[in-house]
């Protein structure tokens, strides 16, 4: 009903500005479909609200809104209108994983229907064929045009917010207040979300769940291809989860015990051409950021233990040892902080 939708929209407004990333993102993803439904139903109590329209405009102005992550592809699933053969065999839900490939398509059913003998009485289909699905993605003439369109939407959104606050339209040169996009740095381009399959992070020597959660977080943020842990069961630890903020759900996690690390590194170097990079302070470490510090593209990044660092046998397998330049007196960084700095440097180089 309109009253319930109004209550729901009102609740979404503060949730869309929550300090918790998961709550904020979920509220923003659900607000726009609610406004679409209200417009279709002509619910003026919602559609004529300047506050609701301003929030809706802001959400739609984000680049990621038109290029949602794969897990959002079924958000708009309609159990009635999408109950057809077309959606069954080639709907967007097929993109959720790569376990199975599509075996048929809508045109196959069209071809079968065309072969039916018009003189033969056939019972009506229990599932309709359905209309053709729109082509995936948007045709963009150029990156520059895409950027211009995005900036135009952002300025229009700022105008809407200014009017909702009663301050009139905002001039482009007068906009000085930053709009927080915390947790949405990935909204700029789908290309930035591609993982570095040649970057593996090995945390087999780390045993603190808190630090492992942090390593999961920075590894996922900077696009590592996989994270190796002493045991994947650590993801159920509350200390791990308090730092990982669900990052472990978006990066491949693999088990690798510390006792197996030596053989693992040797095999990866010999069979697949990886080079091993260790984060450690030694007499032959190179400073991160120096010209001499060129990280390999096929890189296995080894993180040392919290107390003893990287053992000698593993150091001997490292092709490159990097040290983070420091100014202060404190000798070392936390393992997750150090890993984040090196991963950021890798992302810059590749």
C-alpha positions in Angstrom: 0.0 0.0 0.0 1.0 3.6 -0.4 1.1 4.1 3.4 3.4 1.2 3.9 5.7 2.3 1.0 5.9 5.8 2.6 6.9 4.3 5.9 9.5 2.2 4.1 10.9 5.1 2.1 11.1 7.2 5.3 13.1 4.4 7.0 15.5 4.1 4.0 16.5 7.8 4.2 18.6 7.6 7.5 19.8 4.1 6.6 21.1 5.3 3.3 23.4 7.6 5.3 24.4 5.0 7.9 28.1 4.9 9.1 28.0 1.2 8.5 28.9 0.4 4.9 26.7 -2.7 4.6 23.6 -1.0 5.9 24.2 2.2 3.8 24.8 0.3 0.6 21.8 -2.0 1.1 19.5 0.9 1.7 20.7 2.8 -1.3 20.3 -0.3 -3.6 16.7 -0.8 -2.5 15.6 2.8 -2.5 15.6 3.3 -6.3 13.4 0.3 -7.0 11.0 1.5 -4.4 10.7 4.9 -6.1 10.2 3.2 -9.4 7.3 1.2 -7.9 5.8 4.3 -6.4 5.9 6.1 -9.8 4.3 3.1 -11.5 1.5 3.2 -8.8 1.2 7.0 -9.0 1.8 7.3 -5.2 2.1 11.1 -4.9 2.9 11.1 -1.2 6.3 9.6 -2.2 6.9 10.9 -5.8 6.2 14.5 -4.8 8.6 14.5 -1.9 11.6 16.6 -2.7 13.7 14.7 -0.1 12.9 11.4 -1.7 13.5 12.7 -5.2 16.9 14.2 -4.1 18.1 10.9 -2.6 16.8 9.0 -5.6 18.7 11.3 -7.9 21.9 10.9 -5.9 21.8 7.1 -6.0 21.1 7.0 -9.7 24.0 9.4 -10.4 26.5 6.9 -9.1 28.3 5.2 -11.9 27.9 1.8 -10.2 24.2 2.1 -10.3 24.2 1.5 -14.1 26.9 -1.1 -13.7 25.9 -3.2 -10.7 28.0 -6.0 -9.2 27.1 -9.5 -10.3 25.4 -10.3 -7.0 22.9 -7.5 -7.7 21.7 -8.8 -11.0 18.7 -10.6 -9.6 17.6 -7.7 -7.3 14.9 -6.8 -9.7 13.7 -10.3 -10.2 9.9 -10.4 -10.7 8.5 -13.9 -9.8 5.4 -13.2 -12.0 6.7 -11.4 -15.1 10.0 -13.2 -15.1 8.3 -16.7 -15.0 9.0 -17.6 -18.6 11.3 -19.7 -20.8 13.4 -16.7 -22.0 14.3 -15.7 -18.4 14.9 -19.3 -17.5 17.5 -20.1 -20.2 19.2 -16.7 -20.6 18.2 -14.5 -17.7 20.8 -12.3 -15.9 21.0 -14.8 -13.0 23.2 -17.0 -15.2 26.0 -14.5 -14.6 26.1 -15.2 -10.8 28.8 -17.9 -11.3 30.7 -19.9 -14.0 29.7 -23.3 -12.8 27.4 -24.0 -15.7 27.3 -22.5 -19.1 24.1 -21.7 -21.0 23.0 -24.7 -23.1 20.1 -23.1 -25.0 18.5 -19.7 -25.8 15.2 -18.1 -26.6 15.7 -18.5 -30.3 15.9 -22.3 -29.9 12.4 -22.3 -28.5 11.2 -19.9 -31.3 12.7 -22.4 -33.9 10.9 -25.3 -32.2 7.6 -23.4 -32.2 8.0 -22.6 -35.9 8.3 -26.3 -36.7 5.0 -27.2 -34.9 2.3 -28.3 -37.3 -0.5 -25.7 -37.3 -3.1 -28.4 -37.9 -2.1 -30.3 -34.7 -3.8 -29.3 -31.5 -1.2 -28.8 -28.8 -2.1 -28.0 -25.2 -1.1 -24.5 -24.1 2.4 -24.2 -22.7 2.5 -24.2 -18.9 5.4 -21.6 -19.1 5.1 -18.8 -21.7 8.0 -18.0 -24.0 8.4 -14.4 -22.8 9.7 -11.3 -24.5 13.3 -11.0 -25.6 15.6 -9.7 -22.9 17.3 -6.3 -23.5 20.9 -6.5 -24.4 23.3 -6.4 -21.5 25.2 -3.3 -20.8 25.0 0.2 -22.3 26.6 1.4 -25.5 28.9 4.3 -24.7 30.4 6.3 -27.5 33.5 7.1 -25.6 35.0 7.2 -22.2 35.0 11.0 -22.3 31.3 11.2 -23.0 30.6 8.7 -20.2 32.6 10.9 -17.8 30.7 14.0 -19.0 27.3 12.3 -18.5 28.3 11.2 -15.0 29.4 14.7 -14.0 26.2 16.1 -15.4 24.2 13.7 -13.3 26.2 14.6 -10.2 25.6 18.3 -10.7 21.9 17.8 -11.3 21.8 15.7 -8.1 23.5 18.5 -6.2 20.9 21.0 -7.5 18.2 18.7 -6.4 19.7 18.4 -2.9 20.2 22.2 -2.7 16.5 22.8 -3.6 15.4 20.2 -1.1 17.3 22.1 1.6 15.8 25.3 0.4 19.0 26.9 -0.7 18.3 27.1 -4.4 20.2 25.6 -7.3 24.0 25.1 -6.8 26.5 26.7 -9.2 29.2 24.4 -10.4 32.0 26.7 -9.1 30.3 27.2 -5.7 30.2 23.5 -4.8 32.8 23.3 -2.0 31.4 20.7 0.3 32.6 17.1 -0.4 30.1 14.4 -0.7 31.2 11.3 1.3 31.7 8.2 -0.9 33.2 6.0 1.8 33.0 2.4 0.8 32.1 3.3 -2.7 35.6 3.9 -4.3 34.8 1.0 -6.6 32.0 3.0 -8.3 34.2 4.6 -10.9 34.7 1.9 -13.4 34.1 -1.8 -14.0 37.7 -2.2 -15.1 38.9 -1.3 -11.6 37.1 -4.4 -10.3 39.2 -6.9 -12.3 41.3 -9.1 -10.0 45.1 -9.6 -10.5 45.1 -13.3 -11.1 48.9 -13.2 -11.0 49.0 -11.8 -7.5 48.8 -14.3 -4.6 49.0 -13.3 -1.0 50.3 -15.9 1.4 49.5 -15.5 5.1 50.3 -19.0 6.2 52.8 -17.7 8.8 50.2 -15.4 10.4 48.2 -16.9 13.3 46.2 -14.0 14.8 42.6 -14.0 13.5 42.4 -10.2 13.8 45.5 -9.8 11.5 44.2 -12.5 9.1 40.9 -10.5 8.9 42.8 -7.4 8.0 44.9 -9.2 5.4 41.6 -10.5 3.8 40.4 -6.9 3.7 43.4 -5.4 2.1 43.9 -8.3 -0.3 40.3 -8.1 -1.6 40.4 -4.3 -1.8 43.6 -4.2 -4.0 42.4 -7.1 -6.2 44.6 -10.0 -5.2 43.8 -13.2 -7.1 43.8 -15.4 -3.9 44.6 -15.4 -0.2 46.3 -18.4 1.4 45.5 -18.9 5.0 46.6 -21.5 7.6 43.0 -22.7 7.8 39.9 -21.3 6.0 37.9 -22.0 9.2 39.3 -18.9 10.7 36.7 -16.9 8.8 34.1 -17.9 11.4 36.2 -16.3 14.2 34.6 -13.1 15.5 37.9 -11.3 15.6 38.5 -12.1 11.9 35.0 -11.0 11.0 35.3 -7.7 12.9 38.1 -6.6 10.6 37.4 -8.4 7.4 33.9 -6.8 7.0 32.8 -9.6 4.7 35.8 -9.2 2.3 36.5 -12.9 2.6 33.2 -13.5 0.7 34.7 -11.7 -2.4 38.1 -13.2 -2.7 39.2 -16.9 -3.2 40.5 -18.3 0.1 42.8 -21.3 0.0 44.3 -23.5 2.8 48.1 -23.6 3.1 49.9 -24.8 6.3 53.1 -23.1 7.3 54.9 -26.5 7.1 53.9 -26.8 3.4 55.0 -23.2 2.5 58.5 -24.1 1.3 57.3 -26.8 -1.2 54.4 -24.6 -2.3 56.7 -21.6 -3.2 59.3 -23.9 -4.9 56.6 -25.5 -7.0 55.0 -22.2 -8.0 58.3 -20.8 -9.1 59.4 -23.9 -11.0 56.0 -24.8 -12.6 54.3 -21.5 -13.1 57.0 -18.9 -13.3 56.0 -17.0 -10.2 58.4 -14.8 -8.3 58.3 -14.6 -4.5 58.3 -11.3 -2.8 58.7 -11.1 1.0 58.0 -8.1 3.2 60.9 -8.1 5.6 63.7 -5.9 7.0 67.0 -7.5 6.0 70.4 -6.4 4.8 69.4 -7.0 1.2 65.9 -5.5 1.2 65.1 -2.8 -1.2 63.0 0.2 -0.2 59.5 0.2 -1.6 59.1 3.1 -4.0 62.7 3.2 -5.1 63.6 2.8 -8.8 65.3 -0.5 -7.9 62.0 -1.8 -6.4 60.2 -3.2 -9.4 57.6 -5.7 -8.3 57.1 -8.8 -10.5 53.8 -9.1 -12.3 53.5 -12.8 -11.4 53.9 -12.2 -7.7 53.5 -14.3 -4.6 53.6 -11.9 -1.6 54.7 -13.6 1.6 53.6 -12.1 4.9 55.8 -13.0 7.9 54.5 -14.0 11.4 53.7 -11.3 13.9 56.6 -12.3 16.2 59.4 -13.8 14.1 58.8 -12.5 10.6 59.8 -14.7 7.7 61.9 -17.7 8.6 65.3 -18.2 7.0 64.3 -21.1 4.8 61.5 -19.0 3.3 63.8 -16.0 2.9 66.1 -18.1 0.8 63.2 -18.7 -1.7 62.3 -15.0 -2.0 63.4 -13.4 -5.3 62.8 -9.9 -3.8 62.7 -8.6 -0.3 61.0 -5.2 0.2 61.1 -2.9 3.1 58.8 0.0 3.7 60.6 3.3 4.3 60.0 4.7 7.8 60.6 8.0 9.5 59.6 7.3 13.1 61.4 5.3 15.8 59.0 2.4 15.9 60.7 -0.4 14.1 57.9 -2.3 12.4 54.4 -2.1 11.1 51.4 -4.4 11.8 51.4 -7.2 9.2 48.1 -6.1 7.6 49.2 -2.4 7.4 52.5 -3.5 5.8 50.7 -5.8 3.3 48.3 -3.0 2.4 51.1 -0.6 1.5 52.8 -3.2 -0.7 49.6 -4.3 -2.3 48.8 -0.6 -3.1 52.2 -0.3 -4.8 51.6 -3.4 -6.8 48.2 -2.0 -7.9 49.9 1.2 -9.0 52.5 -0.7 -11.1 50.0 -3.0 -12.8 
